[in-house]
Amino acid sequence: MEKRVILKNGTSKTDLVERILQCDCCVSDFDYTDVVSPAYTIILSRLLRGGVFNKEMILWGINCVLENAWKYDYIKEKYWTHFNDTFLNDDINKKRAESIIENRKRKLIFPGIKDFYSNFFRDKDTAYITRCPEYLVKPISDELSIKQVYSSAMNKCTCMENFLLANKKHKRYFLKGDSEVDDQMLFVLNASKQNGKIEDFVSCHIAKNSKSIDDKYDINLVGYDYRPLNDFLKKYID
Protein backbone atom coordinates (compact mmCIF):
# COMPACT_ATOMS: atom_id res chain seq x y z
CA MET A 1 0.00 0.00 0.00
CA GLU A 2 1.20 3.49 -0.91
CA LYS A 3 2.26 5.52 2.12
CA ARG A 4 3.25 9.16 1.91
CA VAL A 5 2.53 12.76 2.90
CA ILE A 6 1.07 15.11 0.28
CA LEU A 7 0.89 18.84 0.98
CA LYS A 8 -1.49 21.34 -0.57
CA ASN A 9 0.03 23.11 -3.56
CA GLY A 10 2.09 26.15 -2.62
CA THR A 11 2.51 25.10 1.02
CA SER A 12 5.81 25.99 2.69
CA LYS A 13 7.03 22.89 4.52
CA THR A 14 8.83 24.80 7.25
CA ASP A 15 5.89 27.16 7.82
CA LEU A 16 3.47 24.22 7.96
CA VAL A 17 5.54 22.37 10.55
CA GLU A 18 5.81 25.53 12.66
CA ARG A 19 2.02 25.95 12.53
CA ILE A 20 1.50 22.34 13.60
CA LEU A 21 3.89 22.67 16.52
CA GLN A 22 2.01 25.79 17.65
CA CYS A 23 -1.33 23.94 17.74
CA ASP A 24 -2.68 23.64 21.28
CA CYS A 25 -5.38 21.07 20.50
CA CYS A 26 -5.85 18.10 18.16
CA VAL A 27 -9.43 17.22 17.20
CA SER A 28 -9.85 14.01 15.26
CA ASP A 29 -12.35 11.67 13.76
CA PHE A 30 -11.95 8.10 14.99
CA ASP A 31 -12.50 5.13 12.66
CA TYR A 32 -10.35 5.06 9.53
CA THR A 33 -8.63 8.18 10.82
CA ASP A 34 -6.72 6.66 13.74
CA VAL A 35 -7.89 3.04 13.69
CA VAL A 36 -9.36 0.28 11.59
CA SER A 37 -13.09 0.59 12.20
CA PRO A 38 -14.00 -1.06 15.52
CA ALA A 39 -17.59 -1.24 14.26
CA TYR A 40 -16.57 -3.49 11.37
CA THR A 41 -14.39 -5.52 13.71
CA ILE A 42 -17.40 -6.17 15.92
CA ILE A 43 -19.60 -6.98 12.93
CA LEU A 44 -17.12 -9.52 11.55
CA SER A 45 -16.53 -10.99 14.98
CA ARG A 46 -20.25 -11.46 15.55
CA LEU A 47 -20.79 -12.84 12.06
CA LEU A 48 -17.90 -15.28 12.09
CA ARG A 49 -17.49 -16.26 15.73
CA GLY A 50 -20.41 -14.98 17.78
CA GLY A 51 -23.35 -16.87 19.13
CA VAL A 52 -25.91 -14.77 17.28
CA PHE A 53 -25.28 -16.11 13.78
CA ASN A 54 -28.93 -16.25 12.70
CA LYS A 55 -31.22 -15.61 9.75
CA GLU A 56 -31.72 -11.95 10.65
CA MET A 57 -27.98 -11.32 10.73
CA ILE A 58 -27.46 -13.17 7.45
CA LEU A 59 -30.16 -11.04 5.84
CA TRP A 60 -28.52 -7.91 7.27
CA GLY A 61 -25.20 -8.90 5.68
CA ILE A 62 -26.77 -9.67 2.30
CA ASN A 63 -28.53 -6.30 2.23
CA CYS A 64 -25.26 -4.55 3.07
CA VAL A 65 -23.65 -6.12 0.03
CA LEU A 66 -26.61 -5.41 -2.26
CA GLU A 67 -26.69 -1.72 -1.29
CA ASN A 68 -22.89 -1.38 -1.38
CA ALA A 69 -23.08 -0.09 2.19
CA TRP A 70 -19.33 0.34 2.64
CA LYS A 71 -19.04 2.80 -0.23
CA TYR A 72 -21.47 5.50 0.86
CA ASP A 73 -21.48 7.13 4.29
CA TYR A 74 -25.24 7.57 4.56
CA ILE A 75 -25.91 3.90 3.73
CA LYS A 76 -23.10 2.74 5.98
CA GLU A 77 -24.54 4.76 8.87
CA LYS A 78 -28.00 3.25 8.32
CA TYR A 79 -26.71 -0.32 8.44
CA TRP A 80 -24.41 0.24 11.41
CA THR A 81 -27.29 1.83 13.35
CA HIS A 82 -29.48 -1.17 12.52
CA PHE A 83 -26.75 -3.60 13.61
CA ASN A 84 -26.15 -1.69 16.84
CA ASP A 85 -29.85 -1.46 17.69
CA THR A 86 -30.59 -5.07 16.79
CA PHE A 87 -27.56 -7.11 17.85
CA LEU A 88 -25.83 -4.88 20.43
CA ASN A 89 -28.91 -3.57 22.15
CA ASP A 90 -28.20 -4.60 25.73
CA ASP A 91 -25.45 -4.04 28.29
CA ILE A 92 -24.19 -7.64 28.10
CA ASN A 93 -23.51 -7.48 24.36
CA LYS A 94 -22.05 -3.99 24.65
CA LYS A 95 -19.62 -5.26 27.29
CA ARG A 96 -18.70 -8.16 25.02
CA ALA A 97 -18.10 -5.74 22.15
CA GLU A 98 -15.93 -3.50 24.33
CA SER A 99 -13.94 -6.55 25.44
CA ILE A 100 -13.32 -7.55 21.80
CA ILE A 101 -11.94 -4.08 21.03
CA GLU A 102 -9.88 -4.05 24.22
CA ASN A 103 -8.22 -7.34 23.27
CA ARG A 104 -7.51 -6.23 19.69
CA LYS A 105 -6.80 -2.53 20.16
CA ARG A 106 -3.07 -2.66 19.38
CA LYS A 107 -3.82 -4.37 16.08
CA LEU A 108 -6.53 -1.87 15.20
CA ILE A 109 -4.62 1.39 15.70
CA PHE A 110 -2.77 2.70 12.65
CA PRO A 111 1.03 2.40 12.66
CA GLY A 112 2.71 5.47 14.12
CA ILE A 113 -0.42 7.05 15.61
CA LYS A 114 0.67 6.49 19.21
CA ASP A 115 4.03 8.15 18.49
CA PHE A 116 2.23 11.01 16.74
CA TYR A 117 0.25 11.88 19.85
CA SER A 118 3.08 11.28 22.32
CA ASN A 119 5.65 13.25 20.29
CA PHE A 120 3.56 16.22 19.16
CA PHE A 121 0.54 16.48 21.49
CA ARG A 122 1.73 14.94 24.76
CA ASP A 123 1.04 18.00 26.91
CA LYS A 124 -1.77 19.39 24.77
CA ASP A 125 -5.48 18.74 24.54
CA THR A 126 -6.73 15.93 22.31
CA ALA A 127 -10.27 14.96 21.39
CA TYR A 128 -12.28 12.52 19.32
CA ILE A 129 -15.48 13.64 17.63
CA THR A 130 -17.00 10.46 16.25
CA ARG A 131 -20.28 8.83 15.35
CA CYS A 132 -19.08 5.62 17.02
CA PRO A 133 -20.63 4.76 20.40
CA GLU A 134 -18.52 5.29 23.49
CA TYR A 135 -18.09 1.59 24.32
CA LEU A 136 -16.23 1.09 21.02
CA VAL A 137 -14.11 4.22 21.38
CA LYS A 138 -13.04 3.92 25.01
CA PRO A 139 -10.46 1.10 24.72
CA ILE A 140 -8.68 2.99 21.93
CA SER A 141 -8.96 6.47 23.48
CA ASP A 142 -7.52 5.11 26.74
CA GLU A 143 -4.66 3.43 24.87
CA LEU A 144 -3.79 6.68 23.05
CA SER A 145 -4.44 8.92 26.09
CA ILE A 146 -7.07 10.98 24.28
CA LYS A 147 -8.35 13.49 26.79
CA GLN A 148 -11.88 14.19 25.51
CA VAL A 149 -14.32 11.97 23.62
CA TYR A 150 -17.49 13.17 21.92
CA SER A 151 -19.10 9.87 20.91
CA SER A 152 -22.31 9.15 18.97
CA ALA A 153 -21.88 12.56 17.32
CA MET A 154 -24.41 12.34 14.51
CA ASN A 155 -24.02 16.04 13.67
CA LYS A 156 -20.32 16.88 13.66
CA CYS A 157 -20.94 20.51 12.78
CA THR A 158 -22.92 21.08 15.97
CA CYS A 159 -20.50 18.98 18.00
CA MET A 160 -17.49 20.95 16.75
CA GLU A 161 -19.25 24.21 17.58
CA ASN A 162 -20.00 22.93 21.09
CA PHE A 163 -16.39 21.85 21.50
CA LEU A 164 -15.15 25.33 20.60
CA LEU A 165 -17.56 26.89 23.07
CA ALA A 166 -16.43 24.56 25.84
CA ASN A 167 -12.73 25.06 25.07
CA LYS A 168 -12.36 28.78 24.36
CA LYS A 169 -8.78 28.74 25.62
CA HIS A 170 -7.69 26.83 22.52
CA LYS A 171 -6.75 29.09 19.63
CA ARG A 172 -4.80 26.83 17.27
CA TYR A 173 -6.16 23.48 16.13
CA PHE A 174 -4.93 20.42 14.29
CA LEU A 175 -7.89 18.64 12.63
CA LYS A 176 -7.90 15.07 11.26
CA GLY A 177 -10.60 13.24 9.33
CA ASP A 178 -11.18 10.80 6.49
CA SER A 179 -14.63 11.42 5.02
CA GLU A 180 -17.11 14.00 3.77
CA VAL A 181 -18.78 13.91 7.19
CA ASP A 182 -15.58 15.32 8.69
CA ASP A 183 -15.80 18.29 6.30
CA GLN A 184 -18.43 19.59 8.73
CA MET A 185 -15.68 20.15 11.31
CA LEU A 186 -13.47 21.75 8.66
CA PHE A 187 -16.30 24.15 7.81
CA VAL A 188 -16.72 25.17 11.46
CA LEU A 189 -13.01 25.81 11.93
CA ASN A 190 -12.87 27.84 8.72
CA ALA A 191 -15.76 30.00 9.91
CA SER A 192 -14.27 30.32 13.40
CA LYS A 193 -10.95 31.51 11.98
CA GLN A 194 -12.66 34.04 9.73
CA ASN A 195 -14.66 35.56 12.60
CA GLY A 196 -11.66 35.61 14.95
CA LYS A 197 -12.76 32.95 17.44
CA ILE A 198 -9.59 30.99 16.74
CA GLU A 199 -6.24 32.11 15.35
CA ASP A 200 -5.28 29.24 13.08
CA PHE A 201 -5.80 25.57 12.24
CA VAL A 202 -4.08 22.91 10.18
CA SER A 203 -6.18 20.21 8.53
CA CYS A 204 -5.13 16.66 7.67
CA HIS A 205 -7.11 14.25 5.49
CA ILE A 206 -6.43 10.55 6.03
CA ALA A 207 -6.61 8.94 2.59
CA LYS A 208 -6.70 5.25 1.75
CA ASN A 209 -4.71 5.90 -1.45
CA SER A 210 -3.67 8.74 -3.75
CA LYS A 211 -6.98 8.48 -5.63
CA SER A 212 -8.89 9.53 -2.51
CA ILE A 213 -6.94 12.66 -1.53
CA ASP A 214 -8.92 15.81 -0.71
CA ASP A 215 -7.48 19.13 -1.86
CA LYS A 216 -9.46 21.08 0.74
CA TYR A 217 -7.02 19.88 3.40
CA ASP A 218 -3.53 21.21 4.11
CA ILE A 219 -2.13 17.67 4.39
CA ASN A 220 -3.16 14.37 2.85
CA LEU A 221 -1.70 11.39 4.69
CA VAL A 222 -1.92 8.43 2.33
CA GLY A 223 -1.95 4.79 3.39
CA TYR A 224 -3.40 4.60 6.92
CA ASP A 225 0.09 4.94 8.40
CA TYR A 226 1.32 7.89 10.50
CA ARG A 227 5.01 7.05 10.27
CA PRO A 228 5.60 9.16 7.12
CA LEU A 229 3.98 12.16 8.85
CA ASN A 230 6.05 11.59 12.00
CA ASP A 231 9.23 11.39 9.92
CA PHE A 232 8.28 14.52 7.99
CA LEU A 233 7.70 16.54 11.18
CA LYS A 234 10.85 15.25 12.88
CA LYS A 235 12.92 16.10 9.79
CA TYR A 236 11.94 19.75 9.86
CA ILE A 237 12.11 20.00 13.64
CA ASP A 238 15.65 18.67 13.63
N, C-alpha and C positions, 0 to 999 in steps of 0.2 A: 504493500500500500504506500502511495506517495505521502511523504511527510515533509512539510516545509512551511515557512512563514512568508506570507505575501502582504506587502504594504500598499496602501492606497497610492495611486500615482501622485508624484510630486511631494511625497512625505520625506522629511529629513529624518534619517535614522537616529541621529544624536538627539534631536529635539524631541522625537517621539519617546525615546527611552527616558529622557529627563521628565517628560510629562507623566509617564507611567510611575516613575519613582516618587513623584510628588502627590500621587493619588492617596487619599486618606481612607478610601473605602472601595471594596470590590463587591459589586452586586452581580450575581450570576444565575442563569438558568441552571437546571440540574441534569436531567437525563439527556444524553448525547451532547452535553456540554462538558461535564466533568466525569461522567460515568456511562457505561453501557446501561441501557434502560432497566432499572429494577423491576418496572412493571412487566416488561417482556420476560424477564428472568422468572418472575412469579408465575406468569402465564404458562411458560414452557415447563416449569417445574410441576405445576398442577396438572398439565396435560399429560406429561410423560411419566410422572412418578407419584402423583397425588392419589388420594383415595376418592376423589370426586370425578373420576373419568366416567362420564355418563352421556346419555343421548343429548341432553341440553348443551353440554360443553362441546360435544362434537359438532352440533349444529352451529354453535357460536363460532367455532374455528372455520367451518366451511363458509359461513357468511363473510367472515373477515377476508378470506381469500377472494371470494366472488366480488366484493366491493373494493378490493385493493386497499384495504384499510391502512396499511403501513405507508402508503404514498402520500395521503392527504391528511393534514392535521385535524380537520373537522370530523372526518370519518374515524380516524384513529381515536379521537377523544370520545366519540360516541360509543365505540366498542369497548374501550377501557372502562368507561363509566358503567356500562352494562356488566362487564366481568366483575368489577369491584362490588357493585350492588348485589349481584347474583351469587357469586362464589366466595366473596370475602366480606360477607355482610354481618359477621358477628365477631366478638372479641377473640374467640379461640382461633379462628382462621387468620385474623389480623396478626395475632401473636406468632402463629406459625410462619406467616409471610415475613414478618420482621426478623424471625430467627433465620430464615433462609438467606436474607440479605446480609445479616450479621456474619454468617458463616462464609459468605462468598464475597464480602466487600472488597478485599484486596485484589481480587480478580476482576471486579467490575470497574474500579476506578481507572481512569486513563493514565498511561505512563507519564510520569513527570508532574502530575497535578499536585501531589503532596509537596514536592520540592518547590513548585511555583508559589504555593501559599506560604510555606515556611520561609522561603528566601525573600519574597517581595511584599508579603502582607502579614508577617508574623505579629507585629505590634499594632496592626491596623484593624479596622472593622471589616468583617466579611459577612455576606448574606446570600442566602438562596431565595429566589422568588420562583416558585414552581407550581405546576398544576398537580404534581404528585402528592398523594396523601402523606401525612407526617410519619406514619409507621414505616413507610418505605424510604424516607429521606434520613431519618434519625441515625441509623447505623453508619451511613456514609458521612453525614455532617459531623458526627462525633469523631470519626476517624480522621477527618481533615481539619478539625477544630474550627468549623464554621460557627460564627458567633450568633447569628440570627437566621431563623428559618421562617419564611412565609410560605406555608404549604397550602395545597388545594386552592391555589390562586387562579381562579377561572378568568379573571379580568386583570391582566398584568399591568395595564395602563393605570387603573385605579390603585392597584397594590403598590406600584412604583411611586405614585403621587403620595400615598399614605406613608411610604418609607421615607420620602424626602421630608415630609412634615414632622415625622417622629425623630429625624436625625438631622436637624438643621445645622448642627456643628460641622457636618461634612460638606466640603466645598469642591472637592476634586474626586471624580469617580472613575473606576475602571469597570466597564460593563462587558459581560460575556453572554453569548446566546448562540443558538444554532438554527432557529426557525423563524418563519414570518411572525409567529406569535410574540417572539422576543423583540420584534420591531416596535411593539407597543412601548417597551421600556426605553428604547432608543428615541422614540418620539418625545417622551416625557422629558428625558434629559436634554434633548435639543431645545425644547421650549423653555426649560428651566435655566439653561445657559443664556438664552436670548433675553429673558426677563430679569437676569441678574441674581436668581436664587442660588445658583452654583457658579463657580468660576470656570471650571473646565471638566471635560471627561474624555476618556479614550475608550473606543469601542472595539471589541474583538469578536469576530464571527468564527464559530467552530464548524469547519466544512469537512464533509466526508471525503471529498476529492476536489480537484481543481475545477471540475465542471459545476460545482455547487457553491462557488465563492460568491460573496455579496459585496458589491462595490460601495454600498452605503457605509460600510464599517472601515475603521482606520486600519485594522489588521484582519487578515484571514489566516487562521491556523488550520492547515490542511492535514488530515490523516488521523484525527483523534489521538494525538500524541503531543504532550506539552514540552517534551525535551527540546525540540527545535526552538521554541519560544524562550525557554530557559537559557539555552546556549546563546541565543541572539542578545538577550538582555545582559547576560554576564559579560559578553564580548565588549559591549559598549560601556559597561560600568568599569571594567578593568582598563 
